[in-house]
């Protein structure tokens, strides 16, 4: 691996790692906020509506169909990616030649057999030779080829396309035999050339170097994915995707768990409301933070106003749930209100904003 490749790999690791870290932090924060709102009842109407909708037969069927379709797409994706990734790694370990029974699979990494060079027309375009040999079996870069194993020199013929590993090279070649020379000892030497090249390969090969004969069996274009998965960047990408899916499912599971727990609490309401009347359900809430002689009021839309409050010596945070007609349905303590920012503990701070102090309010806000 060259220094440029190493630098590129390190930059890829830093970039992908940073993305995964940021994605994890943001989604974890979203999950925490979502769970907190669920526990505080701010999503009650949403949960009630979802649960009642689930009870509708037609909706159940639609959701089930959508779920099945999603699962089919997801598992089809896995059924394609996982084997390709596995084959890519095995292919890389075994030198780009994977044995499958009496055949071997390899990925075409160059375009040396992608078309017929005019310099080779003397035999590639010769009608007599074309009638006798398969001279139209070219293939493109990134195709996946299957080559048949050969047992003896009798299995190798002139103009066959063979896969061979030249001892002077560092990769598998897939070229056509253009000449066969038999030495005095009866050993054959094979001259090879790519159909798209205008010259023979620098060195001849022996039968021992031939790994198989190509007989036209191939998968077009899919080798690009295999080669990508073999690269360090491809491996990093796959691992980061696997991590992201795991991380997403982890936090999504926590959100779902909190929703189910809250839905159980709301089960009495849900049992009294049918599907047709679900849109009549409404909810609003108001939170009051008492601090320094004032009461600061908030609802689901944000800050409402500030009032004098002689009882603000009690710094408790209370939540008042109002019915649609404005009457109070319940009031309960939510824990201790924030004192100073340095003294806050996890879960104590107001979910959307810290309660404003008087000096932080604008003149217009002070008129409330």
C-alpha positions as CSV (number, residue, x, y, z in Angstrom):
1,X,0.0,0.0,0.0
2,X,1.5,3.3,-1.1
3,X,1.8,6.4,1.2
4,X,-1.0,8.0,-0.8
5,X,-3.3,5.1,-0.1
6,X,-2.4,5.1,3.6
7,X,-3.2,8.9,3.9
8,X,-6.5,8.3,2.0
9,X,-7.4,5.5,4.3
10,X,-6.6,7.5,7.5
11,X,-8.7,10.4,6.2
12,X,-11.5,8.1,5.4
13,X,-11.4,6.6,8.9
14,X,-11.4,10.1,10.5
15,X,-14.2,11.3,8.3
16,X,-16.5,8.3,8.7
17,X,-15.7,8.0,12.4
18,X,-16.5,11.7,12.9
19,X,-19.8,11.3,11.1
20,X,-20.8,8.2,13.2
21,X,-19.9,10.1,16.4
22,X,-21.9,13.2,15.4
23,X,-24.8,11.0,14.3
24,X,-24.7,9.1,17.6
25,X,-24.7,12.2,19.7
26,X,-27.5,13.9,17.8
27,X,-29.8,10.8,17.8
28,X,-29.0,10.0,21.4
29,X,-30.0,13.6,22.3
30,X,-33.2,13.3,20.2
31,X,-34.1,10.0,21.9
32,X,-33.5,11.4,25.4
33,X,-35.7,14.4,24.6
34,X,-38.4,12.2,23.1
35,X,-38.4,9.9,26.1
36,X,-38.6,12.8,28.5
37,X,-41.6,14.4,26.7
38,X,-43.3,11.0,26.7
39,X,-42.8,10.6,30.4
40,X,-44.1,14.1,31.1
41,X,-47.2,13.5,29.0
42,X,-46.5,16.0,26.3
43,X,-47.1,13.3,23.6
44,X,-50.2,11.9,25.2
45,X,-52.6,12.9,22.4
46,X,-50.1,11.6,19.8
47,X,-49.9,8.2,21.6
48,X,-53.6,8.0,22.1
49,X,-54.3,8.7,18.5
50,X,-51.8,6.2,17.3
51,X,-53.1,3.5,19.6
52,X,-56.7,4.1,18.6
53,X,-55.7,4.2,14.9
54,X,-54.0,0.8,15.4
55,X,-57.3,-0.6,16.5
56,X,-59.0,0.1,13.1
57,X,-59.1,-3.0,11.0
58,X,-58.4,-1.2,7.7
59,X,-55.5,0.7,9.2
60,X,-54.1,-2.5,10.6
61,X,-54.1,-4.1,7.2
62,X,-52.4,-1.1,5.6
63,X,-49.8,-1.0,8.4
64,X,-49.2,-4.7,8.1
65,X,-48.8,-4.5,4.3
66,X,-46.3,-1.6,4.7
67,X,-44.4,-3.5,7.4
68,X,-44.2,-6.6,5.2
69,X,-43.0,-4.5,2.2
70,X,-40.4,-2.8,4.3
71,X,-39.1,-6.1,5.6
72,X,-39.0,-7.6,2.2
73,X,-36.9,-4.6,0.9
74,X,-34.6,-4.6,3.9
75,X,-33.9,-8.4,3.9
76,X,-33.5,-8.4,0.1
77,X,-30.9,-5.7,0.5
78,X,-29.2,-7.8,3.2
79,X,-29.4,-10.9,1.0
80,X,-27.5,-9.1,-1.7
81,X,-25.0,-7.1,0.3
82,X,-23.9,-9.7,2.9
83,X,-23.0,-12.4,0.3
84,X,-21.2,-9.8,-1.9
85,X,-19.3,-8.5,1.1
86,X,-18.3,-12.0,2.2
87,X,-17.3,-13.0,-1.4
88,X,-15.3,-9.8,-1.7
89,X,-13.3,-10.6,1.5
90,X,-12.8,-14.2,0.6
91,X,-11.9,-13.2,-3.0
92,X,-9.3,-10.7,-1.6
93,X,-7.8,-13.3,0.7
94,X,-7.5,-15.9,-2.0
95,X,-5.9,-13.6,-4.5
96,X,-9.1,-12.7,-6.6
97,X,-9.8,-16.3,-7.4
98,X,-12.6,-18.1,-5.4
99,X,-13.1,-21.8,-6.1
100,X,-16.7,-23.0,-6.4
101,X,-16.7,-26.8,-7.2
102,X,-15.1,-27.3,-10.6
103,X,-15.3,-23.5,-11.3
104,X,-13.5,-20.5,-10.0
105,X,-15.0,-17.0,-9.7
106,X,-13.0,-13.9,-10.4
107,X,-13.6,-10.2,-11.0
108,X,-12.3,-8.4,-14.1
109,X,-10.2,-5.5,-13.0
110,X,-9.1,-4.1,-16.4
111,X,-10.6,-3.5,-19.9
112,X,-8.0,-5.5,-21.8
113,X,-10.7,-7.9,-23.1
114,X,-13.5,-5.4,-23.5
115,X,-13.4,-5.0,-27.3
116,X,-11.6,-6.2,-30.4
117,X,-8.6,-4.1,-31.3
118,X,-8.0,-3.7,-35.0
119,X,-4.5,-5.0,-34.6
120,X,-6.0,-8.4,-33.8
121,X,-8.5,-8.5,-36.7
122,X,-6.3,-11.1,-38.5
123,X,-7.7,-13.8,-36.2
124,X,-10.6,-12.2,-34.3
125,X,-12.4,-11.2,-37.6
126,X,-11.4,-14.2,-39.6
127,X,-14.6,-16.0,-40.6
128,X,-13.0,-19.4,-40.8
129,X,-11.6,-19.1,-37.3
130,X,-14.8,-17.6,-36.0
131,X,-16.7,-20.6,-37.2
132,X,-14.3,-22.9,-35.4
133,X,-13.5,-21.0,-32.2
134,X,-15.5,-18.6,-29.9
135,X,-13.9,-15.3,-30.7
136,X,-16.8,-13.1,-29.7
137,X,-16.7,-13.8,-26.0
138,X,-15.3,-10.4,-24.9
139,X,-16.2,-9.1,-21.4
140,X,-15.9,-5.7,-19.7
141,X,-14.2,-4.4,-16.7
142,X,-16.1,-5.2,-13.4
143,X,-17.7,-8.3,-14.9
144,X,-17.6,-11.4,-12.7
145,X,-16.4,-14.4,-14.6
146,X,-16.6,-18.1,-14.0
147,X,-13.7,-20.2,-15.3
148,X,-13.6,-24.0,-15.5
149,X,-10.7,-25.8,-14.0
150,X,-8.3,-27.7,-16.3
151,X,-6.8,-31.1,-15.5
152,X,-4.2,-31.4,-18.4
153,X,-2.8,-29.6,-21.4
154,X,-5.4,-31.4,-23.5
155,X,-8.0,-29.1,-21.8
156,X,-6.4,-26.0,-23.2
157,X,-6.7,-24.9,-26.8
158,X,-5.6,-22.2,-29.2
159,X,-7.7,-19.0,-28.9
160,X,-9.1,-20.1,-25.5
161,X,-9.5,-17.3,-22.9
162,X,-7.6,-18.4,-19.8
163,X,-7.1,-17.0,-16.4
164,X,-3.5,-17.3,-15.3
165,X,-1.2,-16.1,-12.6
166,X,2.1,-15.0,-14.0
167,X,4.9,-15.5,-11.5
168,X,6.4,-12.2,-12.6
169,X,3.1,-10.4,-12.0
170,X,1.0,-9.6,-8.9
171,X,-2.5,-10.2,-10.2
172,X,-4.6,-12.7,-12.2
173,X,-4.7,-12.1,-15.9
174,X,-7.6,-13.1,-18.2
175,X,-6.3,-13.1,-21.8
176,X,-6.7,-15.1,-25.0
177,X,-4.1,-17.7,-26.1
178,X,-2.8,-16.6,-29.5
179,X,0.0,-19.1,-30.0
180,X,1.1,-22.5,-28.5
181,X,4.7,-23.6,-28.7
182,X,5.7,-27.1,-27.7
183,X,9.3,-27.6,-26.6
184,X,11.6,-30.5,-27.3
185,X,10.7,-31.9,-23.9
186,X,7.0,-31.8,-24.9
187,X,6.1,-29.0,-22.5
188,X,3.8,-26.3,-24.0
189,X,4.4,-22.6,-23.6
190,X,1.4,-20.3,-24.3
191,X,1.5,-16.8,-25.8
192,X,-1.4,-14.6,-24.6
193,X,-2.9,-11.2,-25.5
194,X,-5.9,-9.2,-24.5
195,X,-8.4,-8.6,-27.3
196,X,-8.2,-4.9,-26.7
197,X,-4.4,-4.8,-26.7
198,X,-2.2,-4.4,-29.7
199,X,0.7,-6.6,-28.5
200,X,1.3,-9.9,-26.9
201,X,1.9,-10.2,-23.1
202,X,5.6,-9.8,-22.2
203,X,6.1,-13.4,-21.1
204,X,4.7,-16.7,-22.1
205,X,3.1,-19.0,-19.5
206,X,3.1,-22.7,-18.7
207,X,0.2,-25.0,-18.1
208,X,1.0,-24.9,-14.4
209,X,0.2,-21.1,-14.3
210,X,-3.3,-21.5,-15.9
211,X,-6.1,-21.4,-13.3
212,X,-9.0,-22.0,-15.6
213,X,-10.7,-21.6,-19.0
214,X,-13.4,-19.0,-19.6
215,X,-16.4,-20.5,-21.4
216,X,-18.8,-17.5,-21.5
217,X,-20.4,-17.7,-18.0
218,X,-20.4,-14.2,-16.4
219,X,-22.3,-11.7,-14.4
220,X,-22.1,-8.2,-15.9
221,X,-21.1,-5.2,-13.8
222,X,-21.5,-6.7,-10.4
223,X,-17.8,-6.9,-9.9
224,X,-17.6,-3.2,-9.2
225,X,-19.4,-3.7,-5.9
226,X,-17.0,-6.6,-5.1
227,X,-13.9,-4.6,-5.8
228,X,-15.3,-1.7,-3.7
229,X,-16.0,-4.1,-0.8
230,X,-12.4,-5.4,-1.1
231,X,-10.9,-1.9,-0.7
232,X,-10.2,-0.4,2.7
233,X,-12.8,2.4,2.0
234,X,-15.4,-0.2,1.2
235,X,-14.7,-2.2,4.4
236,X,-14.9,1.0,6.5
237,X,-18.2,2.0,4.8
238,X,-19.8,-1.4,5.5
239,X,-18.7,-1.4,9.1
240,X,-20.0,2.2,9.6
241,X,-23.4,1.3,8.1
242,X,-23.7,-1.7,10.3
243,X,-22.8,0.4,13.4
244,X,-25.3,3.1,12.4
245,X,-28.1,0.6,11.9
246,X,-27.3,-1.0,15.3
247,X,-27.2,2.4,17.0
248,X,-30.5,3.6,15.4
249,X,-32.2,0.4,16.5
250,X,-30.8,0.7,20.0
251,X,-32.2,4.2,20.7
252,X,-35.4,3.6,18.7
253,X,-36.0,0.6,21.0
254,X,-35.7,2.8,24.0
255,X,-38.2,5.3,22.5
256,X,-40.6,2.5,21.7
257,X,-40.3,1.1,25.2
258,X,-41.1,4.5,26.8
259,X,-44.1,4.9,24.4
260,X,-45.5,1.5,25.3
261,X,-45.1,2.2,29.1
262,X,-46.9,5.5,28.7
263,X,-49.6,3.9,26.5
264,X,-50.3,1.5,29.3
265,X,-50.9,4.4,31.7
266,X,-53.3,5.9,29.1
267,X,-55.1,2.7,28.5
268,X,-58.2,3.8,30.4
269,X,-58.6,6.8,28.1
270,X,-58.0,4.8,25.0
271,X,-60.6,2.2,25.9
272,X,-63.3,5.0,26.2
273,X,-62.6,6.6,22.8
274,X,-63.5,4.9,19.6
275,X,-61.8,5.3,16.2
276,X,-64.4,7.7,14.8
277,X,-64.1,10.2,17.6
278,X,-60.3,10.2,18.0
279,X,-60.0,13.7,16.3
280,X,-62.1,15.2,19.1
281,X,-59.4,14.5,21.6
282,X,-57.4,17.6,22.5
283,X,-54.8,18.5,25.0
284,X,-52.9,21.5,26.3
285,X,-50.5,22.0,29.1
286,X,-49.0,24.9,31.0
287,X,-45.9,24.8,33.1
288,X,-45.2,27.4,35.8
289,X,-41.7,28.0,37.1
290,X,-41.6,30.1,40.3
291,X,-38.3,31.9,41.0
292,X,-37.3,35.1,42.7
293,X,-40.8,36.4,43.4
294,X,-42.1,35.8,39.9
295,X,-44.0,33.0,38.1
296,X,-42.8,32.2,34.6
297,X,-45.5,30.5,32.5
298,X,-44.9,28.2,29.5
299,X,-47.0,26.0,27.3
300,X,-46.4,23.7,24.3
301,X,-45.8,26.8,22.1
302,X,-43.2,28.4,24.4
303,X,-43.1,31.3,26.9
304,X,-46.4,32.9,27.9
305,X,-45.5,35.5,30.4
306,X,-44.4,36.6,33.8
307,X,-46.5,37.3,36.9
308,X,-45.8,38.6,40.5
309,X,-45.9,35.6,42.8
310,X,-45.5,36.0,46.6
311,X,-45.3,32.2,46.9
312,X,-42.3,31.9,44.7
313,X,-40.2,31.1,47.7
314,X,-41.3,27.6,46.9
315,X,-39.1,26.8,43.9
316,X,-40.9,23.7,42.8
317,X,-41.7,23.1,39.2
318,X,-45.4,22.3,38.6
319,X,-47.2,21.2,35.6
320,X,-50.9,22.0,35.1
321,X,-52.8,20.0,32.4
322,X,-55.8,21.9,31.0
323,X,-58.8,20.4,29.3
324,X,-60.0,21.9,26.0
325,X,-62.5,24.2,27.8
326,X,-59.8,25.6,30.0
327,X,-60.6,23.9,33.3
328,X,-57.8,22.3,35.4
329,X,-57.8,18.6,35.3
330,X,-54.6,17.9,37.4
331,X,-51.7,19.6,39.0
332,X,-48.7,17.8,40.2
333,X,-45.0,18.3,41.1
334,X,-42.4,17.6,38.5
335,X,-39.4,17.9,40.8
336,X,-37.2,20.8,41.9
337,X,-37.0,23.8,39.6
338,X,-33.5,24.9,38.3
339,X,-31.6,27.0,40.8
340,X,-28.3,28.0,39.2
341,X,-27.1,26.5,35.9
342,X,-23.9,25.2,37.7
343,X,-26.1,23.2,40.1
344,X,-28.3,21.5,37.6
345,X,-28.5,17.7,37.5
346,X,-29.4,15.5,34.6
347,X,-33.2,15.6,34.1
348,X,-33.8,18.8,36.2
349,X,-33.6,21.4,33.4
350,X,-36.6,22.6,31.6
351,X,-36.9,20.4,28.4
352,X,-36.9,23.2,25.9
353,X,-35.3,26.2,27.5
354,X,-33.9,27.3,30.9
355,X,-36.4,29.4,32.8
356,X,-35.6,33.1,32.1
357,X,-34.5,35.4,34.8
358,X,-35.9,38.9,35.0
359,X,-32.8,40.6,33.8
360,X,-32.8,38.3,30.7
361,X,-36.3,39.4,29.6
362,X,-36.9,42.2,27.1
363,X,-39.0,45.3,28.0
364,X,-41.9,43.9,26.0
365,X,-41.8,40.6,28.0
366,X,-41.6,42.5,31.3
367,X,-45.0,44.0,30.6
368,X,-46.7,40.7,31.2
